[in-house]
Amino acid sequence: MKKKLFNLLGFCLFIGLSINNSFAREVISINNNWQYSEGIKVTGSFISNFSTSGYKGAKVVNLPHTWNKEDFLKRGEFRRGYGSYQKKLDIPKEYKGKRLFLKFEGAGTIANLLVNSHYIGEHKGAYNAFTFEITDYVNYGAENDIDVICNNLPQFDVAPLFGDFNLYGGLYRDAWLIVTDENACVSPLYFGSTGVLVSQLNVSEKRAELRAEVHLSTKTDYKDCIVEFSVLDANNKIVSFSTDSIIYNNSSLCNVTIKNPHLWNGIDDPYLYKTVTVLKRNGKEIDRVEEKIGLRYYYIDTNKGFFLNGKHLKLRGVSRHQDWDSIASALTVKNHLVDYDFFQEMGANALRLAHYPQAKFMFQEADRRGYIVWEEIPFVGTYVNSKSFDDNLKQQLTEMIVQNYNHPSICFWGLFNEIHEEHVQITNELNNLAHQLDPFRLTVCATDMDAGSNYISDAMAWNKYFGWYYDHFKDFGPFYDEMHVKYPNAKLAVSEYGAGASINQHVGQYVESVKGERPMKATFHPEEKQTFFHISHIKMIAERDFIWGTFIWNMFDFGSNLRNEGDRPLINDKGLVTFDRKNRKDAFYLYKANWNKKEKTTHLCSKNYMERKEDVTDIVAFTTAPSAKLFINGRLIGNVKTDNYATVIWKSIKLTKGTNKIEIKTIDGNDSAEWSVK
């Protein structure tokens, strides 16, 4: 399907210049009708001896696609190996003289591209986009053979080697053919980005100073070329404009100012401007790039937390992996929007998109909806002390920052997650590189152990599971108090906290273990334990303003071939929503009642525990109402005042044998269930 981006509006872009409705760039989806083969296969021949499973015949697939869709929920069958994608691509003869590029938004984990049997290049890393020029290798007015060989085998020079999540293989994101009009263009080759980086040099309510760094590419020269850069408001009115005729080292700089800018203010007011970058030769437009930006400023106070545009904002965050039950990682816009609707319903205002750069659409939607985003490279699980591994980390960090530079939602670049080997030197190098590439954002790390590498980045956060893997719920708050005293200059956050839960496993009364346990190995994950875990933690977090942000682990259950726990193997069940997105767990409603005051909530917990072994139970409900009444079989049991965290609890309620109709009634709504006691 041909998709003319940047041709959305037919209006005069520049004051005093004539309207130009001839747009020079085309971006065309090439998602459909690929031939997928298991193993290594290239047009006209195949090689199977390098494949872990041998070459298998082709089938037609559309992108996004991962070969692990068929095996990622089967014990011992998750395949890490090679997969081949082939496509016949028609190139019109009218494209002769233009420049052609192939862009892939993600390929796991290593991808090699061939066009008409010409080897084009390789990309290492599953989570960033990459672009190759194919201008000199295509046949115009004919079909062209496109081959992409993917490989998700562990490789010691590519991060990550492994993690507590699945490393899916394949072309699992969108792919595009980019066609530019002449030999000079805004470069699609600049680390897979749009080629335009807009820096927010200085932003306040009175004035915004911006610098557009425009990266260009040519096969000949830039003779008689100029770059024009403009900023338009939400009504498509030009608010600032700049032009630059000096092109040096394949780049151009345009500086603009905006008086009294309308700031991007998170979910309360996610206002976006549009930038338009035009390359002209002899007055004729030869390329154009359009992007949305938001203007904001922010900082972290070590004692008072996160501030956006001068106002304190408690970051109520969730973490998210990019996979779904039965879909694996081949997610579409529809899937991403469903996930965002869950974030919004629950009232979250921040996201940790872990443990790797996620789809471009996720950042675009965060911009539109006003979420504060922590994005990180996949430096997770282990460190390989070698130059080639270091180089790959730096490559992935560079790609992540450059590709997502213009998104106002992104406030934090994550450098690592839970690395237990010594890695102070590489962390220093990554931190310096991040600030060199982007002096305007904060770096952050996520850790589970006290080490020198934790205090290199601008801010740091802990992955702590008190009362789940070790110790008790109550130890969470004192731990952070101790760290705040021990490291008074550290900007502390909670990068992970959570507990597993199955909606099919229950207890009438949850009592925290005196000894503690290691639930990773347990097959019994009662939903009630997760509920009480979060009840205790939400209170301790709210009491500590110096914790600048918290990110629940996890918003959704996700695939992990390391796991065998709860009632379903190969799933990490710490999500507040099930892997198929069909069921919200009870703890989801705790946060909704506390965080989303725009909606009225009344939720009775343990509704799924319908066939009960015990006749004594705790009855828990979450509500936005000031109080709640409990009825059992029509009889009023009591009216309880809601506590400061939207929770009401009736302890040790005696149920009768047989059917018990449980009803919670509040001014904000009612909820009910039928429990049968044997």
C-alpha positions as CSV (number, residue, x, y, z in Angstrom):
1,M,0.0,0.0,0.0
2,K,1.5,3.3,-1.1
3,K,1.5,5.8,1.7
4,K,2.5,9.4,1.0
5,L,3.7,10.6,4.3
6,F,4.2,14.3,4.7
7,N,1.4,15.1,2.2
8,L,-1.3,15.6,4.7
9,L,-1.9,19.3,4.3
10,G,-2.2,21.6,1.3
11,F,-1.4,24.9,2.8
12,C,1.3,27.5,2.5
13,L,4.1,26.5,4.8
14,F,6.3,29.5,4.6
15,I,5.2,33.2,4.8
16,G,5.8,34.9,1.5
17,L,6.4,31.7,-0.4
18,S,4.0,30.1,-2.9
19,I,2.1,27.0,-2.0
20,N,3.9,23.8,-3.2
21,N,1.7,20.8,-3.4
22,S,4.4,18.6,-5.0
23,F,5.9,16.5,-2.3
24,A,9.1,14.7,-3.1
25,R,9.3,11.8,-0.6
26,E,7.3,8.6,-0.6
27,V,7.2,6.1,2.3
28,I,5.6,2.9,1.1
29,S,4.7,-0.1,3.3
30,I,6.2,-3.4,2.2
31,N,4.6,-5.4,5.0
32,N,2.6,-7.8,2.8
33,N,3.4,-11.0,0.9
34,W,6.8,-12.2,2.2
35,Q,7.9,-15.8,1.9
36,Y,9.1,-17.0,5.2
37,S,11.4,-20.1,5.5
38,E,12.9,-21.7,8.6
39,G,16.7,-21.8,8.3
40,I,18.9,-19.9,5.9
41,K,17.7,-19.3,2.4
42,V,18.5,-16.8,-0.3
43,T,17.0,-16.4,-3.7
44,G,18.1,-19.1,-6.1
45,S,19.9,-21.2,-3.4
46,F,19.8,-22.2,0.2
47,I,22.2,-23.1,2.9
48,S,21.0,-25.3,5.8
49,N,24.1,-26.4,7.5
50,F,24.3,-23.3,9.7
51,S,20.7,-23.6,10.9
52,T,19.9,-25.2,14.2
53,S,16.9,-26.9,12.7
54,G,17.7,-27.1,9.0
55,Y,15.9,-25.4,6.1
56,K,12.2,-25.8,5.9
57,G,9.8,-24.9,3.0
58,A,8.4,-21.4,2.7
59,K,5.0,-20.0,3.6
60,V,3.5,-16.6,2.9
61,V,3.4,-14.2,5.8
62,N,2.7,-10.5,6.4
63,L,4.8,-8.3,8.7
64,P,5.0,-7.9,11.6
65,H,6.0,-11.6,12.0
66,T,8.0,-13.8,14.4
67,W,8.7,-17.4,14.0
68,N,8.4,-17.9,17.7
69,K,4.6,-17.3,17.6
70,E,4.2,-21.0,17.2
71,D,6.6,-22.2,19.9
72,F,7.1,-19.6,22.6
73,L,4.5,-21.2,24.9
74,K,5.7,-24.8,24.4
75,R,8.1,-26.2,27.0
76,G,11.6,-26.7,25.5
77,E,10.5,-25.7,22.0
78,F,11.4,-22.0,21.9
79,R,13.6,-21.7,18.8
80,R,16.6,-19.5,18.6
81,G,18.1,-19.9,15.2
82,Y,17.8,-18.6,11.6
83,G,14.8,-17.5,9.6
84,S,14.6,-16.2,6.0
85,Y,12.3,-13.7,4.5
86,Q,12.0,-13.2,0.7
87,K,9.9,-10.7,-1.3
88,K,9.4,-9.7,-4.9
89,L,9.4,-6.0,-4.9
90,D,8.2,-4.1,-8.0
91,I,10.2,-0.9,-8.7
92,P,8.6,1.3,-11.3
93,K,10.7,2.6,-14.1
94,E,9.7,6.2,-13.0
95,Y,11.9,5.7,-9.9
96,K,15.1,5.8,-12.1
97,G,17.1,8.8,-10.9
98,K,15.5,8.8,-7.5
99,R,17.1,7.3,-4.3
100,L,15.6,4.2,-2.7
101,F,16.0,2.9,0.8
102,L,14.7,0.0,2.8
103,K,13.8,0.6,6.4
104,F,13.1,-2.1,9.0
105,E,11.7,-1.0,12.3
106,G,12.9,-4.1,14.1
107,A,14.4,-7.5,13.4
108,G,15.4,-10.1,15.9
109,T,18.2,-10.3,16.7
110,I,20.6,-10.0,13.7
111,A,19.5,-9.2,10.2
112,N,21.4,-9.5,6.9
113,L,20.0,-7.9,3.7
114,L,20.5,-8.9,0.1
115,V,18.9,-7.3,-3.0
116,N,19.0,-9.1,-6.3
117,S,21.8,-11.4,-4.8
118,H,23.9,-8.3,-3.8
119,Y,24.9,-8.3,-0.2
120,I,23.8,-4.9,1.3
121,G,24.7,-5.1,4.9
122,E,24.1,-6.4,8.5
123,H,22.4,-5.0,11.5
124,K,23.1,-6.3,15.1
125,G,20.4,-5.6,17.7
126,A,16.7,-6.6,17.8
127,Y,15.1,-3.4,19.0
128,N,16.2,-0.4,16.9
129,A,15.3,0.5,13.4
130,F,17.9,0.3,10.6
131,T,18.0,1.6,7.0
132,F,20.0,0.6,3.9
133,E,20.2,2.3,0.6
134,I,19.4,0.0,-2.4
135,T,19.5,2.6,-5.2
136,D,22.4,1.0,-7.1
137,Y,21.2,-2.6,-6.8
138,V,17.6,-2.5,-8.1
139,N,16.2,-3.2,-11.6
140,Y,13.8,-0.4,-12.6
141,G,10.6,-1.4,-14.2
142,A,10.9,-4.9,-13.0
143,E,10.6,-7.2,-10.0
144,N,13.4,-7.3,-7.5
145,D,14.4,-10.0,-5.1
146,I,14.7,-8.9,-1.5
147,D,16.2,-11.4,1.0
148,V,16.4,-10.8,4.8
149,I,18.1,-13.4,6.9
150,C,17.3,-13.1,10.6
151,N,19.0,-14.8,13.5
152,N,18.1,-14.8,17.2
153,L,20.8,-17.2,18.4
154,P,22.9,-16.0,21.4
155,Q,26.0,-14.1,20.2
156,F,28.7,-12.8,22.4
157,D,29.0,-9.4,20.6
158,V,25.3,-8.6,20.7
159,A,23.2,-7.5,23.7
160,P,21.3,-9.1,25.3
161,L,22.6,-12.6,25.5
162,F,19.5,-13.6,27.5
163,G,17.1,-12.3,30.1
164,D,14.0,-13.1,32.0
165,F,12.0,-12.5,28.8
166,N,11.9,-14.0,25.4
167,L,14.3,-12.9,22.7
168,Y,12.0,-13.4,19.7
169,G,13.3,-13.9,16.1
170,G,12.0,-12.4,12.8
171,L,10.9,-9.2,11.1
172,Y,8.5,-8.5,14.0
173,R,7.9,-4.8,13.2
174,D,7.0,-2.8,10.1
175,A,9.1,-2.4,7.0
176,W,9.1,0.4,4.4
177,L,10.4,1.5,1.1
178,I,11.5,5.1,1.2
179,V,11.8,7.0,-2.1
180,T,13.4,10.4,-2.3
181,D,13.1,12.6,-5.4
182,E,16.7,13.5,-6.2
183,N,20.3,12.6,-5.2
184,A,20.3,15.0,-2.3
185,C,17.9,14.3,0.6
186,V,17.3,14.5,4.3
187,S,19.2,11.4,5.3
188,P,17.3,8.2,6.2
189,L,20.7,6.6,6.9
190,Y,21.6,8.6,10.0
191,F,21.4,5.8,12.6
192,G,17.9,4.8,11.3
193,S,16.4,8.1,12.3
194,T,14.4,10.7,10.3
195,G,17.6,12.7,10.0
196,V,16.2,15.7,11.9
197,L,17.1,16.2,15.6
198,V,15.4,19.1,17.4
199,S,17.2,20.1,20.6
200,Q,15.4,22.1,23.2
201,L,18.2,24.4,24.2
202,N,16.2,26.5,26.6
203,V,12.5,26.2,27.5
204,S,10.3,28.2,29.8
205,E,6.8,29.6,29.9
206,K,8.1,32.8,28.2
207,R,10.4,31.5,25.6
208,A,11.6,28.3,23.8
209,E,14.9,28.2,22.0
210,L,15.3,25.3,19.6
211,R,18.0,24.1,17.3
212,A,17.3,21.7,14.4
213,E,20.2,19.6,13.4
214,V,19.4,18.3,9.9
215,H,21.5,15.4,8.6
216,L,21.7,15.2,4.8
217,S,22.9,12.8,2.2
218,T,23.9,13.2,-1.4
219,K,25.4,11.1,-4.2
220,T,26.8,14.2,-5.9
221,D,26.7,17.6,-4.1
222,Y,24.5,20.2,-2.4
223,K,25.0,22.9,-5.0
224,D,22.2,25.6,-4.7
225,C,20.6,23.7,-1.8
226,I,19.1,25.3,1.3
227,V,17.3,23.9,4.3
228,E,14.1,25.4,5.6
229,F,12.8,24.6,9.1
230,S,9.5,25.7,10.5
231,V,7.4,25.1,13.6
232,L,3.6,25.0,13.4
233,D,1.1,25.1,16.2
234,A,-1.9,22.7,16.6
235,N,-3.9,25.0,14.3
236,N,-1.2,24.6,11.6
237,K,-0.1,28.2,12.0
238,I,3.6,28.9,11.6
239,V,5.0,30.2,14.9
240,S,8.7,30.1,13.9
241,F,10.8,29.7,10.8
242,S,14.5,29.5,9.9
243,T,16.5,28.9,6.8
244,D,20.1,27.8,6.3
245,S,22.2,27.8,3.1
246,I,25.4,26.5,4.8
247,I,25.7,22.7,4.5
248,Y,28.8,21.4,6.1
249,N,29.9,17.8,6.7
250,N,26.5,16.6,5.4
251,S,24.5,18.6,8.0
252,S,22.7,21.9,8.5
253,L,21.7,23.9,11.6
254,C,18.6,25.9,12.0
255,N,17.8,27.9,15.1
256,V,14.3,29.1,16.0
257,T,12.6,30.7,19.0
258,I,9.0,30.6,20.1
259,K,7.6,33.3,22.4
260,N,5.2,32.2,25.1
261,P,5.2,28.6,24.0
262,H,2.3,26.2,24.9
263,L,4.1,23.6,27.0
264,W,3.7,19.9,26.8
265,N,2.4,19.2,30.3
266,G,2.0,15.4,30.6
267,I,-1.4,13.8,30.7
268,D,-3.0,17.1,31.8
269,D,-2.2,18.8,28.5
270,P,0.0,16.9,26.0
271,Y,0.2,19.8,23.6
272,L,2.2,19.1,20.4
273,Y,3.7,21.3,17.7
274,K,4.7,20.1,14.3
275,T,8.1,20.6,12.7
276,V,8.5,20.8,8.9
277,T,12.0,20.4,7.4
278,V,12.3,21.1,3.7
279,L,15.3,20.6,1.5
280,K,15.3,22.8,-1.7
281,R,17.5,23.1,-4.7
282,N,17.2,26.2,-6.8
283,G,13.9,27.0,-5.0
284,K,12.4,23.6,-5.8
285,E,11.5,21.3,-2.9
286,I,13.4,18.0,-3.2
287,D,12.7,16.5,0.2
288,R,10.6,17.0,3.3
289,V,10.3,15.5,6.8
290,E,7.5,16.3,9.3
291,E,7.4,15.4,13.0
292,K,5.6,16.3,16.1
293,I,7.4,17.7,19.1
294,G,6.4,18.9,22.5
295,L,8.1,21.7,24.5
296,R,8.8,21.1,28.2
297,Y,11.4,21.3,31.0
298,Y,11.9,19.0,34.0
299,Y,14.3,18.1,36.7
300,I,14.6,15.8,39.8
301,D,15.0,17.1,43.3
302,T,16.8,14.6,45.6
303,N,14.3,15.2,48.4
304,K,11.1,16.3,46.6
305,G,11.1,14.1,43.5
306,F,10.2,14.8,39.8
307,F,9.2,18.3,38.5
308,L,7.6,18.9,35.1
309,N,7.5,22.5,34.0
310,G,8.2,23.7,37.5
311,K,5.4,21.6,39.2
312,H,5.9,18.5,41.3
313,L,4.6,15.4,39.5
314,K,4.6,12.0,41.3
315,L,5.5,9.5,38.6
316,R,3.0,6.7,38.9
317,G,4.5,4.3,36.4
318,V,4.2,0.8,35.0
319,S,6.6,-1.4,33.0
320,R,5.7,-3.1,29.8
321,H,7.2,-5.9,27.7
322,Q,6.3,-6.0,24.0
323,D,4.5,-9.3,23.7
324,W,1.0,-10.8,23.8
325,D,-0.4,-14.3,24.4
326,S,-0.7,-16.1,21.0
327,I,0.9,-13.2,19.2
328,A,4.3,-13.1,20.7
329,S,6.2,-9.9,19.7
330,A,4.6,-9.4,16.3
331,L,2.4,-6.5,17.6
332,T,0.4,-4.1,15.5
333,V,-0.9,-0.6,16.2
334,K,-4.1,-2.2,17.4
335,N,-2.3,-4.1,20.1
336,H,-0.3,-1.1,21.2
337,L,-3.5,1.0,21.5
338,V,-5.2,-1.7,23.6
339,D,-2.2,-1.5,26.0
340,Y,-2.4,2.3,26.2
341,D,-6.1,2.1,27.0
342,F,-5.2,-0.1,30.0
343,F,-2.5,2.4,31.1
344,Q,-5.0,5.2,30.8
345,E,-7.8,3.3,32.6
346,M,-5.6,2.5,35.6
347,G,-4.4,6.1,35.8
348,A,-0.7,5.6,35.2
349,N,1.2,8.7,34.1
350,A,4.6,7.2,33.4
351,L,6.0,4.2,31.5
352,R,9.2,2.1,31.7
353,L,9.4,0.4,28.3
354,A,11.7,-2.4,29.4
355,H,14.2,-3.8,28.7
356,Y,14.8,-2.5,25.3
357,P,13.7,0.1,22.8
358,Q,10.1,-0.6,21.8
359,A,8.1,0.3,18.7
360,K,8.2,3.8,17.4
361,F,4.4,4.0,17.7
362,M,4.7,3.6,21.5
363,F,6.6,6.9,21.8
364,Q,4.3,8.7,19.4
365,E,1.4,7.6,21.4
366,A,3.1,8.6,24.7
367,D,3.6,12.0,23.1
368,R,0.0,12.3,22.2
369,R,-1.4,11.0,25.6
370,G,1.2,12.7,27.8
371,Y,3.1,9.9,29.4
372,I,6.6,10.3,30.9
373,V,8.8,7.6,29.4
374,W,11.9,5.8,30.6
375,E,13.5,4.0,27.6
376,E,16.6,1.8,27.9
377,I,19.0,-0.3,25.9
378,P,19.0,-4.1,26.4
379,F,22.1,-4.1,28.6
380,V,20.4,-6.7,30.9
381,G,21.3,-9.9,32.6
382,T,25.0,-10.2,31.9
383,Y,28.1,-8.3,30.7
384,V,30.6,-9.7,28.3
385,N,33.9,-7.9,28.9
386,S,35.0,-7.4,25.4
387,K,35.4,-4.5,22.9
388,S,32.9,-6.0,20.5
389,F,30.2,-6.2,23.2
390,D,31.0,-2.7,24.3
391,D,30.8,-1.5,20.7
392,N,27.4,-3.1,20.3
393,L,26.1,-1.5,23.5
394,K,27.3,1.9,22.2
395,Q,25.7,1.3,18.8
396,Q,22.4,0.4,20.4
397,L,22.5,3.4,22.7
398,T,23.3,5.7,19.8
399,E,20.5,4.3,17.7
400,M,18.0,4.5,20.5
401,I,18.8,8.1,21.3
402,V,19.1,9.4,17.8
403,Q,15.9,7.6,16.5
404,N,13.8,8.9,19.4
405,Y,15.4,12.2,20.0
406,N,12.4,14.3,19.2
407,H,9.8,12.7,21.5
408,P,8.9,14.9,24.4
409,S,7.6,12.0,26.3
410,I,11.0,10.5,26.8
411,C,12.7,12.0,29.8
412,F,15.1,9.2,30.8
413,W,17.7,7.1,28.8
414,G,18.3,3.8,30.6
415,L,21.9,2.5,30.6
416,F,21.5,-1.0,32.2
417,N,19.3,-3.3,34.2
418,E,20.6,-5.8,36.9
419,I,24.1,-6.4,35.7
420,H,26.0,-8.3,38.4
421,E,29.5,-8.4,36.8
422,E,31.9,-5.5,37.3
423,H,30.9,-2.9,34.7
424,V,31.9,0.6,36.0
425,Q,34.1,1.4,33.0
426,I,31.5,0.6,30.4
427,T,28.8,2.4,32.4
428,N,31.0,5.5,32.5
429,E,31.5,5.2,28.7
430,L,27.7,4.8,28.1
431,N,26.8,7.6,30.3
432,N,29.3,10.0,28.6
433,L,28.1,8.9,25.2
434,A,24.4,9.5,26.2
435,H,25.2,13.0,27.3
436,Q,27.3,13.7,24.2
437,L,24.4,12.6,22.0
438,D,21.7,14.3,24.1
439,P,22.8,16.8,26.7
440,F,19.2,17.7,27.6
441,R,17.9,14.4,29.1
442,L,18.7,12.5,32.2
443,T,20.4,9.1,32.3
444,V,19.2,6.4,34.7
445,C,20.0,2.8,35.7
446,A,18.0,0.0,37.3
447,T,19.8,-2.2,39.8
448,D,19.2,-4.9,42.4
449,M,22.6,-4.6,44.2
450,D,24.6,-1.8,45.8
451,A,27.6,-1.2,43.5
452,G,29.6,1.7,42.2
453,S,28.1,1.6,38.7
454,N,24.7,2.6,40.3
455,Y,25.9,6.2,40.9
456,I,27.3,7.1,37.5
457,S,24.1,8.0,35.8
458,D,22.1,11.1,36.7
459,A,19.5,9.1,38.5
460,M,19.1,5.5,39.7
461,A,16.4,3.1,40.7
462,W,16.1,-0.2,42.5
463,N,14.4,-3.4,41.5
464,K,13.2,-4.6,44.9
465,Y,10.7,-7.4,45.7
466,F,10.4,-7.4,49.5
467,G,7.9,-10.0,50.6
468,W,8.1,-11.8,47.2
469,Y,11.6,-13.2,46.7
470,Y,12.9,-12.3,50.2
471,D,12.1,-10.6,53.5
472,H,8.7,-9.0,54.2
473,F,6.4,-6.3,52.7
474,K,7.2,-3.9,55.5
475,D,11.0,-3.9,54.7
476,F,10.4,-1.9,51.5
477,G,10.0,1.5,53.1
478,P,12.9,1.2,55.6
479,F,15.2,0.1,52.8
480,Y,14.6,3.3,50.8
481,D,14.9,5.4,53.9
482,E,18.3,3.8,54.5
483,M,19.4,4.4,50.9
484,H,18.3,8.0,51.1
485,V,20.4,8.6,54.2
486,K,23.4,6.6,52.9
487,Y,23.4,8.4,49.5
488,P,21.8,11.8,50.1
489,N,22.7,13.1,46.7
490,A,21.3,10.1,44.8
491,K,18.1,10.6,42.9
492,L,16.2,7.4,43.9
493,A,13.3,5.7,42.2
494,V,11.7,2.3,42.1
495,S,12.3,0.6,38.8
496,E,10.6,-2.7,39.7
497,Y,8.3,-4.0,42.4
498,G,5.6,-6.6,42.1
499,A,4.4,-10.1,42.8
500,G,3.1,-12.9,40.7
501,A,-0.6,-13.9,40.6
502,S,-2.8,-16.4,38.9
503,I,-6.5,-15.6,38.6
504,N,-7.2,-19.3,39.1
505,Q,-5.3,-19.7,42.4
506,H,-6.7,-18.3,45.6
507,V,-6.8,-18.4,49.4
508,G,-9.6,-17.2,51.7
509,Q,-7.1,-15.3,53.9
510,Y,-3.6,-14.4,52.9
511,V,-1.1,-14.4,55.7
512,E,2.5,-13.3,54.9
513,S,5.0,-16.1,55.4
514,V,7.2,-15.7,58.5
515,K,10.2,-17.4,56.8
516,G,9.6,-16.1,53.3
517,E,9.8,-18.2,50.2
518,R,11.1,-18.1,46.6
519,P,8.0,-18.0,44.5
520,M,9.9,-18.2,41.2
521,K,10.0,-22.0,41.9
522,A,6.5,-22.1,43.3
523,T,3.5,-23.3,41.3
524,F,1.0,-21.7,43.7
525,H,0.6,-17.9,43.1
526,P,-2.6,-16.9,44.9
527,E,-4.1,-13.7,43.5
528,E,-4.6,-12.5,47.1
529,K,-0.9,-12.4,47.8
530,Q,-0.3,-10.0,44.9
531,T,-3.2,-7.9,46.2
532,F,-1.8,-7.5,49.7
533,F,1.7,-7.0,48.3
534,H,0.5,-3.9,46.4
535,I,-1.7,-2.7,49.2
536,S,1.4,-2.5,51.4
537,H,3.6,-1.0,48.8
538,I,1.3,1.8,47.6
539,K,1.2,3.2,51.1
540,M,4.9,3.2,51.6
541,I,5.6,4.8,48.2
542,A,3.0,7.6,48.8
543,E,4.7,8.5,52.1
544,R,8.1,9.1,50.5
545,D,8.4,12.1,48.2
546,F,12.1,11.6,47.6
547,I,11.2,8.6,45.5
548,W,10.9,10.4,42.2
549,G,9.1,7.6,40.4
550,T,7.8,4.1,40.7
551,F,7.3,1.5,38.0
552,I,5.2,-1.6,38.7
553,W,6.6,-4.8,37.4
554,N,4.6,-5.5,35.3
555,M,1.5,-4.1,33.6
556,F,0.9,-7.3,31.8
557,D,2.0,-11.0,32.2
558,F,4.7,-11.7,29.7
559,G,6.5,-14.6,28.1
560,S,9.7,-16.0,29.7
561,N,11.0,-19.4,28.7
562,L,12.9,-19.4,32.0
563,R,9.8,-19.5,34.1
564,N,7.8,-22.4,35.6
565,E,5.5,-21.0,38.2
566,G,1.9,-20.2,39.1
567,D,-0.6,-22.2,37.1
568,R,1.0,-21.6,33.7
569,P,4.6,-22.4,32.7
570,L,6.7,-20.1,30.5
571,I,4.9,-17.0,31.8
572,N,6.0,-14.3,34.2
573,D,2.7,-13.7,36.0
574,K,3.6,-10.5,37.8
575,G,1.3,-8.5,35.5
576,L,-1.7,-6.6,36.8
577,V,-3.5,-7.8,33.6
578,T,-3.3,-11.3,32.1
579,F,-1.1,-12.1,29.1
580,D,-4.2,-12.2,26.7
581,R,-5.4,-8.8,28.0
582,K,-8.8,-10.3,28.9
583,N,-8.6,-10.1,32.7
584,R,-7.7,-7.4,35.1
585,K,-6.3,-8.8,38.4
586,D,-7.6,-7.4,41.7
587,A,-4.5,-5.3,42.2
588,F,-5.2,-3.4,39.0
589,Y,-8.3,-1.9,40.7
590,L,-6.3,-0.8,43.7
591,Y,-4.3,1.4,41.5
592,K,-7.3,2.5,39.4
593,A,-9.2,3.6,42.5
594,N,-6.1,5.5,43.8
595,W,-4.7,6.9,40.5
596,N,-7.7,7.5,38.3
597,K,-10.1,9.8,40.1
598,K,-11.9,10.7,36.9
599,E,-13.7,7.4,37.0
600,K,-15.8,5.9,39.8
601,T,-14.6,2.6,41.0
602,T,-16.0,-0.1,43.2
603,H,-14.4,-3.5,42.9
604,L,-14.8,-6.6,45.1
605,C,-11.6,-8.7,45.2
606,S,-11.4,-12.5,44.9
607,K,-14.5,-12.8,42.7
608,N,-12.8,-15.6,40.8
609,Y,-12.6,-17.7,44.0
610,M,-16.1,-19.2,43.5
611,E,-15.6,-22.7,44.8
612,R,-14.1,-22.3,48.3
613,K,-12.5,-24.7,50.6
614,E,-12.5,-22.3,53.6
615,D,-15.6,-20.9,55.4
616,V,-13.6,-18.0,56.9
617,T,-12.4,-15.2,54.6
618,D,-11.2,-11.7,54.4
619,I,-13.4,-9.6,52.1
620,V,-11.5,-6.8,50.4
621,A,-12.8,-4.1,48.1
622,F,-11.3,-1.0,46.4
623,T,-13.5,2.1,45.8
624,T,-13.4,5.8,45.1
625,A,-16.3,6.2,47.4
626,P,-15.8,7.4,51.1
627,S,-17.3,4.2,52.5
628,A,-18.7,0.8,51.5
629,K,-21.4,-1.6,52.8
630,L,-21.0,-5.3,52.8
631,F,-24.1,-7.6,52.3
632,I,-24.0,-11.4,52.5
633,N,-27.2,-13.1,51.3
634,G,-29.0,-9.8,51.6
635,R,-27.9,-9.2,55.2
636,L,-25.9,-6.1,56.1
637,I,-22.6,-7.1,57.6
638,G,-21.2,-3.7,58.1
639,N,-20.4,-0.2,56.8
640,V,-16.7,0.5,56.6
641,K,-15.0,3.8,56.0
642,T,-12.6,3.7,53.0
643,D,-9.0,4.3,54.1
644,N,-6.6,6.8,52.5
645,Y,-5.7,4.3,49.8
646,A,-9.2,3.5,48.5
647,T,-9.3,0.2,50.4
648,V,-12.0,-1.4,52.6
649,I,-11.4,-4.7,54.4
650,W,-13.7,-6.9,56.5
651,K,-11.5,-9.4,58.4
652,S,-12.3,-13.0,59.2
653,I,-15.9,-13.1,57.8
654,K,-17.7,-16.4,58.4
655,L,-19.4,-17.8,55.3
656,T,-22.2,-20.3,55.4
657,K,-22.1,-23.7,53.8
658,G,-23.5,-23.6,50.2
659,T,-24.0,-20.4,48.3
660,N,-23.0,-17.0,49.6
661,K,-24.0,-13.9,47.6
662,I,-21.5,-11.2,48.4
663,E,-22.4,-7.6,47.6
664,I,-20.4,-4.4,48.0
665,K,-22.5,-1.2,47.7
666,T,-21.2,2.3,47.5
667,I,-22.3,5.7,46.2
668,D,-19.8,5.1,43.3
669,G,-21.2,1.8,42.3
670,N,-21.8,-1.8,43.4
671,D,-20.0,-5.1,42.8
672,S,-21.0,-8.7,43.7
673,A,-20.0,-12.3,43.5
674,E,-21.4,-15.8,44.5
675,W,-19.1,-18.0,46.5
676,S,-19.9,-21.6,47.2
677,V,-18.4,-23.2,50.4
678,K,-18.2,-27.0,50.3
